[in-house]
C-alpha cells in the first residue's frame, strides 16, 4: 500500500508544480490537471479503504535528522539516533482524506465553470492544488513536526486564495487579517509542540497516550491548551473567529473549500488527533469555548444580510458544535459531524456561488424568487438546508443527534438544553437564507436587465448534485440502520444501539421552531415578542447584528493601542533617535566647517606668510650675493664709512 499512500499528497503537489511553472501555456487545461490530481488522490484513498476498515494502520517512514545518541537516551528508538518522519493512515486520518479528496474534487470541478474568464485562471488552480496537498500532508503526518510544516502551508495557501483578487482593497485586507489572526493561534501551537518535545521527549502521535504516566496533569493541561489555541485560530473559535467572515472576499469555491474540507477542519482534526494529551481540565475549556462559539455565531448568522456571511457564521457555529463534542471526549462524534458538515456546507457555499454567478448579487434584500429561474440550485440548496437543520433521516440528523445523545449522557444537565437552543437557531438562519433567496417575489428588479437570473451551467450543477447526495445519505454510515460502520472506523467498539425517542422528539421540535422563526421573523418580519420584551429584543438584535462588537473591541483594545504605540515609537525614532543621530551629524559638520575655516584662514595664512617672508628675505639677500669681489669691497667700504659717520 506504500505507493498509494505516497501518491495521495504527491499528486496535487505535482499538479501545483506543473501549473505554477507552465500554467499560462496550459490555459483552460489547468483545471483538468487539478481535478485529475484530486480525483487521483481520492482513488488512492479508496484503495486504502479495505485494510483501514479492518483495523490496520498503514505507514511509511524515512530517516530525516541524525541526533547524538545522548539526546535520544531513554526515548523510543534510542538505538537509532535519528528522527524519522513519515505518513500514516488509520481510521481517523482515512476519514479526513476521504472528505478532503471527495469534497475537494467536487469544488475543483465546480470552479472550472465559476472561474471561467478570470485572468489568473491557471494560478487559481495551482493554489487550489497546493491547498489540498498541504491539507492532505497535514492529515497523513505521523509526527508533529511534519504536521506543523503542513499546518503553516495551509495558512499560506489560505492567504493566497482569500486575497486572490488582491486588486480589491477589501480582499487584500481580508487575506492579511486571516493570516495575522491565525498566527496568534499558531504561536501557541508552536509553543505547545516545543514544550511537548522538551518535557515528553516525543512528537509521534501514536506515543501520546503513554505520556499520561510520565507527565504531570498540570503540565499536560498547559501543553494541551497551547495545542488547542492553534485549533482556536484555524477553526475560528471565539475569540479568534473574526477572520473567517472577512475571508468571504475570496472566490466562492475558495470559501467552500476553506469552510468544508480544509483549513477550518484542520483545527478540529488537530484536537481529535491529539485528544490523548487532553486532561479533564483542558477538555472543560474546549467544551466551554465550543459551546460559546456555537451559540454566539449562530445568533449573529440570524442577523446577516450577505448570503456568504450568513454561511460564514454558520460554519463558525457548526465548528463550535464539533468542539463541544470534543470537549465531551466524543472524538468519533465530532469527526462524524465534520464529515456530514463537509457535504452540506460545501453544497451551501456552491449554491450561494451559483446565485452570485447568475445574479451578480449577494445581498438578501436584492434577491428573492429565484426558485423558478434556478430550479436545480434551489433544489440542492434545500437539501443542504434540511440536512443542516438535522431533519430525519438526512445526514445532519444522524451526526447532530449523536452529539445531543452524548450531551445527555455525558455532559452537565444544562448542556442538552443549550444545544437544542443552538439547533433552533441553526434551522432559523439557514431557512431564513433559503426562503428569502429562492421564494417570494424579487425585492428589486434594478440591474436585472443586464444580469437576468438563470441556471448555472452543468459543470457547476453536477458537483452540487453529487454533494446533495452526500448531504442526504452520507450520515447513514454512522446510523444504527447500517450498524455504524463509520463509528467503528473511528474506533468506537460499542456505539449507541438506536434512536432515543426523547432526543428525536426534541430535535424535531427544535427544527420546527427554527422553521417557524425563519418564516415569521426572517421572511414576514413579524414581531413575536410581547410588547414589554421588545426593547430588550431590539437591543439583543442590535448586539448580534454588530457581531457582539468583537471587531470593535479588537480595534479599541488591541489594534488601536498597537497602532498608537507604533506611531509613538515612530515619532520617538524620528524625533529622538534620528534627531540625535542627525544632530550629531550636523554638529560634526559645523565643527568640521569651523576647523576648515580656521585651517584656511589662520594656519594656512601663517604658514604661507612665513614662507613669503622667507622668500622675500631670500630674494633680498640674493640681490647682494652676486659673487663679484669688487662689489663686496664696495659694500665693505660703504659700511665702514657709514659706521664711521655713526660713531663720530
C-alpha positions as CSV (number, residue, x, y, z in Angstrom):
1,X,0.0,0.0,0.0
2,X,3.0,2.3,0.2
3,X,2.7,3.7,-3.4
4,X,-1.0,4.6,-2.9
5,X,-0.1,6.2,0.4
6,X,2.6,8.4,-1.1
7,X,0.5,9.4,-4.2
8,X,-2.2,10.9,-2.1
9,X,-0.3,14.2,-1.3
10,X,2.1,13.9,-4.2
11,X,-0.5,14.1,-7.0
12,X,-1.9,17.6,-6.1
13,X,1.7,18.7,-5.2
14,X,2.8,17.7,-8.7
15,X,-0.2,19.5,-10.2
16,X,0.8,22.7,-8.3
17,X,4.4,22.4,-9.6
18,X,3.2,21.9,-13.1
19,X,0.7,24.7,-13.1
20,X,2.9,27.3,-11.3
21,X,5.6,26.8,-14.0
22,X,3.6,26.0,-17.2
23,X,0.1,27.2,-16.3
24,X,-0.1,30.0,-18.8
25,X,0.7,27.6,-21.6
26,X,-1.8,25.1,-20.4
27,X,-4.6,27.7,-20.3
28,X,-8.0,26.2,-19.6
29,X,-6.4,22.7,-19.3
30,X,-5.1,23.9,-15.9
31,X,-8.4,23.0,-14.4
32,X,-8.2,19.5,-15.8
33,X,-4.8,19.0,-14.2
34,X,-6.1,19.9,-10.7
35,X,-9.3,18.0,-11.0
36,X,-7.5,14.9,-12.2
37,X,-4.9,15.2,-9.4
38,X,-7.5,15.4,-6.7
39,X,-9.6,12.6,-8.2
40,X,-6.4,10.5,-8.3
41,X,-5.8,11.2,-4.7
42,X,-9.4,10.2,-4.0
43,X,-8.8,7.0,-5.9
44,X,-5.7,6.3,-3.9
45,X,-7.6,6.9,-0.7
46,X,-10.3,4.4,-1.7
47,X,-7.5,1.9,-2.5
48,X,-6.6,2.0,1.2
49,X,-10.2,1.6,2.5
50,X,-10.2,-2.2,2.9
51,X,-7.2,-2.6,5.2
52,X,-8.1,0.5,7.2
53,X,-11.7,-0.7,7.7
54,X,-10.2,-3.9,9.0
55,X,-8.3,-2.1,11.7
56,X,-4.9,-1.9,10.1
57,X,-2.6,1.1,10.4
58,X,-0.6,1.8,7.2
59,X,2.6,3.9,7.4
60,X,5.8,4.7,5.6
61,X,8.7,6.4,7.3
62,X,12.1,7.8,6.4
63,X,15.1,9.0,8.5
64,X,15.3,12.7,8.5
65,X,17.6,14.1,11.2
66,X,20.6,12.5,12.9
67,X,20.9,13.3,16.6
68,X,23.6,12.5,19.2
69,X,22.8,9.2,21.0
70,X,22.9,11.0,24.3
71,X,19.9,13.1,23.3
72,X,17.8,10.0,22.5
73,X,18.7,8.1,25.6
74,X,15.5,6.9,27.3
75,X,13.3,7.6,24.3
76,X,11.6,5.2,21.9
77,X,14.0,4.3,19.2
78,X,17.1,5.2,21.2
79,X,19.1,2.6,19.4
80,X,18.8,4.5,16.2
81,X,19.6,8.2,17.0
82,X,17.6,9.6,14.1
83,X,14.4,11.4,13.8
84,X,12.0,9.5,11.5
85,X,9.2,11.4,9.7
86,X,6.5,9.6,7.9
87,X,3.0,9.3,6.6
88,X,0.4,7.0,8.2
89,X,-3.3,6.2,7.7
90,X,-5.7,4.9,10.4
91,X,-9.4,5.3,10.6
92,X,-9.3,8.9,11.7
93,X,-6.9,10.1,9.0
94,X,-8.6,8.0,6.3
95,X,-12.0,9.7,7.0
96,X,-10.3,13.1,6.7
97,X,-8.6,12.0,3.5
98,X,-12.0,10.9,2.0
99,X,-13.5,14.3,3.0
100,X,-10.7,16.4,1.6
101,X,-10.3,14.5,-1.7
102,X,-14.0,13.9,-2.3
103,X,-15.3,17.4,-1.5
104,X,-12.1,19.0,-2.9
105,X,-12.6,17.3,-6.3
106,X,-16.2,18.5,-6.5
107,X,-15.2,22.0,-5.6
108,X,-12.4,22.0,-8.2
109,X,-14.8,20.7,-10.9
110,X,-17.3,23.4,-9.9
111,X,-14.5,26.0,-10.2
112,X,-13.9,25.2,-13.8
113,X,-17.2,27.0,-14.6
114,X,-17.2,29.6,-11.8
115,X,-13.7,30.9,-12.5
116,X,-14.0,30.8,-16.3
117,X,-12.8,34.1,-17.8
118,X,-10.6,35.0,-14.8
119,X,-7.3,36.4,-16.0
120,X,-5.4,34.3,-13.4
121,X,-7.3,31.1,-14.1
122,X,-4.3,28.8,-14.1
123,X,-2.8,30.4,-11.0
124,X,-6.1,29.8,-9.1
125,X,-6.0,26.1,-9.8
126,X,-2.3,26.0,-8.9
127,X,-3.1,27.5,-5.5
128,X,-6.1,25.2,-5.1
129,X,-3.9,22.1,-5.7
130,X,-1.3,23.3,-3.2
131,X,-4.0,24.0,-0.6
132,X,-5.3,20.4,-0.9
133,X,-1.8,19.0,-1.0
134,X,-0.9,20.8,2.2
135,X,-4.1,19.6,3.9
136,X,-3.5,16.0,2.8
137,X,0.0,16.2,4.2
138,X,-1.3,17.5,7.4
139,X,-3.7,14.6,7.7
140,X,-1.2,12.0,6.8
141,X,1.6,13.2,9.1
142,X,2.6,10.8,11.8
143,X,4.9,13.3,13.5
144,X,4.0,16.7,15.0
145,X,6.9,18.4,13.2
146,X,5.6,17.4,9.7
147,X,2.1,18.3,10.7
148,X,3.2,21.8,11.8
149,X,5.0,22.3,8.5
150,X,1.9,21.4,6.6
151,X,-0.2,23.4,9.0
152,X,1.7,26.6,8.1
153,X,1.4,25.7,4.4
154,X,-2.3,25.6,4.8
155,X,-2.2,29.1,6.4
156,X,-0.1,30.4,3.5
157,X,-2.5,28.9,0.9
158,X,-5.5,30.4,2.6
159,X,-3.8,33.8,2.4
160,X,-3.1,33.4,-1.3
161,X,-6.7,32.3,-2.0
162,X,-8.6,34.7,0.2
163,X,-6.7,37.6,-1.3
164,X,-6.7,36.1,-4.8
165,X,-8.4,39.2,-6.2
166,X,-5.8,41.3,-4.4
167,X,-6.6,44.4,-6.6
168,X,-9.6,44.9,-4.4
169,X,-8.5,46.5,-1.1
170,X,-11.1,44.6,0.9
171,X,-9.7,41.2,-0.4
172,X,-6.1,42.2,0.3
173,X,-7.2,43.3,3.8
174,X,-9.1,40.1,4.4
175,X,-6.1,38.0,3.5
176,X,-3.9,39.9,5.9
177,X,-6.5,39.6,8.6
178,X,-6.8,35.9,8.2
179,X,-3.0,35.4,8.1
180,X,-2.3,37.6,11.2
181,X,-5.2,36.3,13.3
182,X,-4.3,32.7,12.8
183,X,-0.7,33.4,13.6
184,X,-1.8,34.1,17.2
185,X,-3.1,30.5,17.5
186,X,-0.1,29.2,15.6
187,X,2.3,30.7,18.0
188,X,0.5,28.9,20.8
189,X,0.7,25.7,18.8
190,X,4.4,26.0,18.3
191,X,5.0,26.7,22.0
192,X,3.0,23.6,22.8
193,X,5.0,21.5,20.4
194,X,8.3,22.7,21.7
195,X,7.2,22.1,25.3
196,X,5.9,18.7,24.4
197,X,9.2,17.8,22.8
198,X,11.2,19.0,25.8
199,X,9.0,17.5,28.5
200,X,7.7,14.4,26.9
201,X,10.6,13.5,24.6
202,X,8.4,12.5,21.7
203,X,6.3,14.1,18.9
204,X,4.9,11.0,17.4
205,X,1.1,10.8,17.7
206,X,1.0,7.1,18.4
207,X,3.1,7.6,21.6
208,X,0.9,10.4,23.2
209,X,-1.3,8.1,25.2
210,X,1.7,6.9,27.2
211,X,2.6,10.4,28.3
212,X,-0.1,10.4,31.0
213,X,2.1,8.2,33.0
214,X,5.2,10.3,32.6
215,X,4.0,13.9,32.7
216,X,2.1,15.6,35.5
217,X,-1.5,16.6,35.0
218,X,-0.8,20.3,35.2
219,X,1.9,20.1,32.6
220,X,-0.3,18.1,30.2
221,X,-3.1,20.6,30.7
222,X,-0.9,23.5,29.8
223,X,0.5,21.7,26.7
224,X,-2.9,20.6,25.5
225,X,-4.3,24.1,25.9
226,X,-1.5,25.5,23.9
227,X,-2.3,23.0,21.2
228,X,-5.9,23.9,21.4
229,X,-5.0,27.6,20.9
230,X,-3.7,26.6,17.5
231,X,-7.0,24.9,16.7
232,X,-8.9,28.0,18.0
233,X,-7.1,30.1,15.4
234,X,-7.5,27.7,12.5
235,X,-11.1,26.6,13.3
236,X,-12.2,30.2,14.0
237,X,-13.3,29.7,17.6
238,X,-14.1,32.6,19.9
239,X,-12.2,34.9,20.3
240,X,-10.1,34.2,17.2
241,X,-13.1,33.8,14.9
242,X,-13.0,37.3,13.4
243,X,-11.0,36.4,10.3
244,X,-13.5,33.9,8.8
245,X,-16.4,36.2,7.9
246,X,-13.9,38.6,6.2
247,X,-12.5,35.6,4.3
248,X,-15.6,35.7,2.1
249,X,-13.8,38.3,0.0
250,X,-12.1,35.3,-1.8
251,X,-13.8,33.4,-4.7
252,X,-16.8,31.4,-3.6
253,X,-15.1,28.0,-4.4
254,X,-12.3,29.0,-2.0
255,X,-14.9,29.8,0.7
256,X,-16.4,26.3,0.1
257,X,-13.1,24.6,0.4
258,X,-12.0,26.5,3.5
259,X,-15.3,26.0,5.3
260,X,-16.0,22.4,4.3
261,X,-12.8,20.4,3.8
262,X,-9.5,22.2,4.5
263,X,-8.5,25.0,6.8
264,X,-11.1,25.2,9.4
265,X,-11.5,21.4,9.5
266,X,-7.7,21.2,10.3
267,X,-8.3,22.6,13.8
268,X,-11.0,20.0,14.6
269,X,-8.7,17.3,13.2
270,X,-5.8,18.5,15.3
271,X,-7.8,18.3,18.6
272,X,-9.2,14.9,17.6
273,X,-5.7,13.6,16.7
274,X,-4.1,14.9,20.0
275,X,-7.1,14.1,22.2
276,X,-5.0,11.6,24.3
277,X,-3.0,14.6,25.5
278,X,-6.0,16.4,26.9
279,X,-6.9,16.3,30.6
280,X,-10.4,16.7,32.1
281,X,-9.5,20.3,32.9
282,X,-8.4,21.1,29.3
283,X,-11.5,19.3,28.0
284,X,-13.7,21.6,30.0
285,X,-12.0,24.6,28.4
286,X,-12.6,23.0,24.9
287,X,-16.3,22.4,25.8
288,X,-16.8,26.0,27.1
289,X,-15.1,27.6,24.0
290,X,-17.0,25.3,21.6
291,X,-20.4,26.0,23.2
292,X,-19.9,29.8,23.3
293,X,-18.8,29.7,19.7
294,X,-21.8,27.6,18.7
295,X,-24.4,29.8,20.3
296,X,-22.8,33.2,19.6
297,X,-22.0,32.7,16.0
298,X,-25.5,31.2,15.4
299,X,-27.3,34.3,16.7
300,X,-25.0,36.5,14.6
301,X,-25.9,34.5,11.5
302,X,-29.6,35.3,12.1
303,X,-28.9,39.0,11.5
304,X,-26.5,38.9,8.5
305,X,-27.9,40.0,5.1
306,X,-24.9,38.9,2.9
307,X,-25.5,35.3,1.9
308,X,-21.9,34.3,2.2
309,X,-21.5,35.9,5.6
310,X,-24.6,34.0,6.8
311,X,-22.8,30.8,5.8
312,X,-19.6,32.0,7.3
313,X,-21.1,32.5,10.8
314,X,-23.0,29.2,10.2
315,X,-19.6,27.5,9.8
316,X,-18.2,29.1,12.9
317,X,-21.3,27.8,14.8
318,X,-21.0,24.3,13.5
319,X,-17.3,24.2,14.3
320,X,-18.3,25.2,17.8
321,X,-20.6,22.2,17.9
322,X,-17.8,19.9,16.9
323,X,-15.5,21.4,19.5
324,X,-18.3,20.8,22.1
325,X,-18.4,17.2,21.1
326,X,-14.6,17.0,21.5
327,X,-14.9,18.7,24.9
328,X,-17.2,15.8,25.9
329,X,-14.4,13.4,24.8
330,X,-16.5,12.2,21.8
331,X,-13.8,12.2,19.2
332,X,-15.8,9.9,16.8
333,X,-19.0,12.1,17.0
334,X,-17.1,15.3,16.3
335,X,-15.5,13.7,13.2
336,X,-18.8,12.3,12.2
337,X,-20.4,15.7,12.2
338,X,-17.3,17.1,10.4
339,X,-18.0,14.6,7.6
340,X,-21.7,15.4,7.2
341,X,-21.0,19.1,7.7
342,X,-18.4,19.0,4.8
343,X,-21.1,17.7,2.4
344,X,-23.9,20.1,3.3
345,X,-21.7,23.2,3.9
346,X,-19.8,22.7,0.6
347,X,-23.1,22.4,-1.1
348,X,-24.5,25.5,0.6
349,X,-21.5,27.6,-0.5
350,X,-21.6,26.3,-4.0
351,X,-25.3,27.0,-4.1
352,X,-24.5,30.6,-2.9
353,X,-21.8,30.8,-5.6
354,X,-24.4,29.7,-8.2
355,X,-26.7,32.5,-7.1
356,X,-23.9,35.1,-7.2
357,X,-22.7,33.8,-10.6
358,X,-26.2,34.1,-12.0
359,X,-27.4,37.4,-10.5
360,X,-24.2,39.2,-9.5
361,X,-25.8,39.9,-6.2
362,X,-25.3,38.5,-2.7
363,X,-27.4,40.8,-0.5
364,X,-30.6,39.2,0.6
365,X,-32.5,42.4,0.2
366,X,-31.8,42.3,-3.6
367,X,-32.6,38.7,-4.1
368,X,-35.8,36.6,-4.0
369,X,-38.0,34.5,-6.2
370,X,-35.0,32.6,-7.7
371,X,-36.6,29.2,-7.4
372,X,-38.3,29.5,-10.9
373,X,-35.2,30.8,-12.6
374,X,-32.8,28.4,-10.9
375,X,-34.7,25.2,-10.1
376,X,-31.6,22.9,-9.7
377,X,-29.8,25.3,-7.4
378,X,-32.9,25.8,-5.3
379,X,-33.5,22.1,-5.0
380,X,-29.9,21.2,-3.9
381,X,-29.8,24.2,-1.6
382,X,-33.0,23.0,0.1
383,X,-31.5,19.5,0.5
384,X,-28.4,21.1,2.2
385,X,-30.6,23.3,4.4
386,X,-32.8,20.4,5.6
387,X,-29.7,18.3,6.3
388,X,-28.1,21.1,8.2
389,X,-31.3,21.5,10.3
390,X,-31.0,17.9,11.4
391,X,-34.2,16.7,9.9
392,X,-34.7,12.9,9.9
393,X,-33.3,10.9,8.0
394,X,-30.8,13.2,6.2
395,X,-27.1,13.2,7.1
396,X,-27.2,16.2,9.5
397,X,-29.8,14.4,11.7
398,X,-27.5,11.4,12.5
399,X,-24.4,13.4,13.4
400,X,-26.3,16.2,15.3
401,X,-28.5,13.8,17.3
402,X,-25.5,11.7,18.2
403,X,-23.9,14.8,19.8
404,X,-27.2,15.5,21.6
405,X,-27.2,12.0,22.9
406,X,-23.6,12.4,24.1
407,X,-24.5,15.7,25.8
408,X,-27.5,14.0,27.5
409,X,-25.5,11.0,28.8
410,X,-22.0,12.5,29.4
411,X,-22.4,16.3,29.9
412,X,-23.8,18.6,32.6
413,X,-27.7,18.7,32.8
414,X,-28.0,22.1,31.1
415,X,-25.8,21.2,28.1
416,X,-28.6,19.4,26.2
417,X,-30.9,22.4,26.5
418,X,-28.2,24.7,25.3
419,X,-27.5,22.5,22.2
420,X,-31.2,22.3,21.5
421,X,-31.4,26.1,21.5
422,X,-28.5,26.1,19.1
423,X,-30.4,23.7,16.9
424,X,-33.4,26.1,16.8
425,X,-31.1,28.9,15.8
426,X,-29.4,26.7,13.1
427,X,-32.7,25.9,11.4
428,X,-33.8,29.6,11.7
429,X,-30.8,31.1,10.0
430,X,-30.4,28.6,7.2
431,X,-34.1,28.6,6.3
432,X,-34.2,32.4,6.6
433,X,-31.5,32.4,3.9
434,X,-33.2,29.8,1.7
435,X,-36.7,31.4,1.9
436,X,-35.5,34.9,1.3
437,X,-33.3,33.9,-1.6
438,X,-35.5,31.4,-3.5
439,X,-39.1,32.1,-2.5
440,X,-41.3,35.1,-2.7
441,X,-41.0,37.9,-5.2
442,X,-37.8,39.6,-6.2
443,X,-37.1,42.5,-3.9
444,X,-35.6,44.7,-6.7
445,X,-35.5,44.5,-10.5
446,X,-32.8,47.1,-10.8
447,X,-29.9,45.8,-12.8
448,X,-31.7,42.6,-13.8
449,X,-31.9,43.6,-17.4
450,X,-28.1,43.2,-17.8
451,X,-27.9,40.2,-15.4
452,X,-31.2,38.2,-15.6
453,X,-31.3,35.2,-13.3
454,X,-30.5,31.9,-15.0
455,X,-29.5,28.4,-14.0
456,X,-25.8,27.8,-13.8
457,X,-24.1,25.6,-16.4
458,X,-24.0,21.8,-15.9
459,X,-20.3,21.8,-14.9
460,X,-21.4,23.7,-11.8
461,X,-24.7,21.9,-11.3
462,X,-23.3,18.4,-11.4
463,X,-20.9,18.8,-8.5
464,X,-23.7,20.3,-6.5
465,X,-25.9,17.3,-7.3
466,X,-23.2,14.9,-6.1
467,X,-22.7,16.8,-2.9
468,X,-26.5,16.8,-2.4
469,X,-26.4,13.0,-2.4
470,X,-23.7,13.2,0.2
471,X,-25.7,15.7,2.3
472,X,-28.7,13.4,2.1
473,X,-27.1,9.9,2.6
474,X,-23.6,10.0,4.0
475,X,-24.9,10.2,7.5
476,X,-26.3,6.8,7.1
477,X,-22.7,5.5,7.5
478,X,-23.0,6.4,11.2
479,X,-26.6,5.3,11.7
480,X,-27.8,2.1,13.5
481,X,-29.6,1.1,10.3
482,X,-26.2,0.2,8.8
483,X,-24.7,-0.8,12.1
484,X,-22.4,2.3,12.5
485,X,-19.5,1.4,10.1
486,X,-18.2,5.0,10.3
487,X,-18.1,4.9,14.1
488,X,-16.4,1.5,14.0
489,X,-13.8,3.0,11.6
490,X,-13.1,5.7,14.3
491,X,-12.6,3.1,17.0
492,X,-16.0,3.1,18.7
493,X,-16.5,-0.6,19.5
494,X,-19.9,-0.3,21.1
495,X,-21.8,2.7,19.6
496,X,-25.3,3.6,20.7
497,X,-27.7,1.0,19.6
498,X,-30.6,3.1,18.3
499,X,-32.5,6.3,18.3
500,X,-33.8,7.6,21.6
501,X,-37.4,8.8,21.3
502,X,-37.0,11.9,23.6
503,X,-34.0,13.1,21.7
504,X,-35.8,12.6,18.3
505,X,-38.8,14.4,19.6
506,X,-36.9,17.4,21.0
507,X,-34.8,17.6,17.9
508,X,-37.9,17.6,15.7
509,X,-39.5,20.3,17.9
510,X,-36.3,22.4,17.6
511,X,-36.3,22.1,13.8
512,X,-39.9,23.1,13.6
513,X,-39.4,26.0,16.0
514,X,-36.5,27.2,13.9
515,X,-38.5,26.9,10.7
516,X,-41.3,28.9,12.2
517,X,-38.9,31.5,13.4
518,X,-37.3,31.8,9.9
519,X,-40.7,32.3,8.3
520,X,-42.4,34.6,10.8
521,X,-39.4,36.8,11.6
522,X,-37.0,36.4,8.8
523,X,-39.5,36.5,5.9
524,X,-42.8,38.0,7.2
525,X,-40.9,40.4,9.5
526,X,-43.4,39.6,12.3
527,X,-42.7,40.7,15.9
528,X,-43.4,37.6,18.1
529,X,-42.2,39.1,21.3
530,X,-44.7,40.7,23.7
531,X,-44.6,44.5,23.9
532,X,-42.7,44.7,27.2
533,X,-39.9,42.5,25.9
534,X,-39.5,44.2,22.5
535,X,-36.9,46.8,23.8
536,X,-34.8,44.0,25.2
537,X,-35.2,42.1,21.9
538,X,-34.2,45.1,19.9
539,X,-31.0,45.6,22.0
540,X,-30.1,41.9,21.7
541,X,-30.7,42.0,17.9
542,X,-28.5,45.1,17.6
543,X,-25.8,43.4,19.7
544,X,-25.9,40.3,17.4
545,X,-26.1,42.4,14.2
546,X,-22.9,44.2,15.3
547,X,-21.3,40.8,15.9
548,X,-21.2,41.5,19.6
549,X,-18.7,44.3,18.9
550,X,-15.8,41.9,18.9
551,X,-14.2,43.6,15.9
552,X,-14.7,47.0,17.6
553,X,-13.2,45.6,20.8
554,X,-10.2,44.3,19.0
555,X,-9.9,47.7,17.3
556,X,-10.1,49.6,20.6
557,X,-8.1,47.2,22.9
558,X,-5.6,45.5,20.6
559,X,-5.3,47.1,17.1
560,X,-5.7,50.7,18.2
561,X,-3.2,50.6,21.1
562,X,-0.8,48.7,18.9
563,X,-1.1,51.3,16.1
564,X,-0.8,54.1,18.6
565,X,2.3,52.5,20.2
566,X,3.7,52.0,16.7
567,X,3.1,55.7,15.8
568,X,4.6,56.8,19.1
569,X,7.7,54.6,18.5
570,X,7.9,56.0,15.0
571,X,7.8,59.6,16.3
572,X,10.3,58.7,19.1
573,X,12.6,57.2,16.4
574,X,12.1,60.1,14.1
575,X,12.5,62.9,16.7
576,X,14.8,61.4,19.3
577,X,16.9,58.6,17.7
578,X,17.0,60.1,14.3
579,X,17.2,63.6,15.8
580,X,20.2,62.6,18.0
581,X,21.9,61.0,15.1
582,X,21.2,63.8,12.7
583,X,22.1,66.4,15.4
584,X,25.4,64.7,16.0
585,X,26.0,64.7,12.2
586,X,25.1,68.4,12.0
587,X,27.3,69.3,15.0
588,X,30.2,67.3,13.4
589,X,29.6,69.1,10.1
590,X,29.6,72.5,11.9
591,X,32.8,71.7,13.8
592,X,34.4,70.4,10.6
593,X,33.5,73.6,8.7
594,X,34.9,75.8,11.6
595,X,38.1,73.8,11.6
596,X,38.3,74.1,7.8
597,X,37.9,77.9,8.1
598,X,40.5,78.1,10.9
599,X,42.9,75.9,9.0
600,X,42.4,78.0,5.8
601,X,42.3,81.5,7.4
602,X,44.8,81.1,10.3
603,X,47.0,78.1,9.9
604,X,47.4,78.3,6.2
605,X,47.9,82.1,6.2
606,X,50.5,81.9,9.0
607,X,52.4,79.2,7.2
608,X,52.1,80.9,3.8
609,X,53.1,84.3,5.4
610,X,56.2,82.8,6.9
611,X,57.1,81.2,3.6
612,X,56.5,84.6,1.8
613,X,58.7,86.4,4.4
614,X,61.5,83.9,4.0
615,X,61.1,84.0,0.2
616,X,61.3,87.9,0.3
617,X,64.3,87.8,2.6
618,X,65.9,85.3,0.4
619,X,65.2,87.4,-2.7
620,X,66.7,90.5,-0.9
621,X,69.8,88.7,0.2
622,X,70.2,87.1,-3.2
623,X,70.5,90.7,-4.7
624,X,73.7,91.3,-2.8
625,X,75.1,87.9,-3.2
626,X,76.5,88.4,-6.8
627,X,79.9,86.7,-6.4
628,X,81.8,89.8,-7.7
629,X,84.7,90.8,-5.4
630,X,84.6,94.5,-6.4
631,X,81.0,94.7,-5.3
632,X,81.8,93.0,-1.9
633,X,84.7,95.6,-1.4
634,X,82.4,98.5,-2.3
635,X,79.9,97.2,0.3
636,X,82.6,97.0,2.9
637,X,83.8,100.5,2.2
638,X,80.3,101.9,2.3
639,X,79.6,100.0,5.5
640,X,82.9,101.4,7.1
641,X,82.0,104.9,6.1
642,X,78.5,104.6,7.5
643,X,79.7,103.1,10.7
644,X,82.3,105.9,11.0
645,X,79.7,108.5,10.5
646,X,77.5,107.0,13.1
647,X,80.3,106.6,15.7
648,X,81.8,110.1,15.0
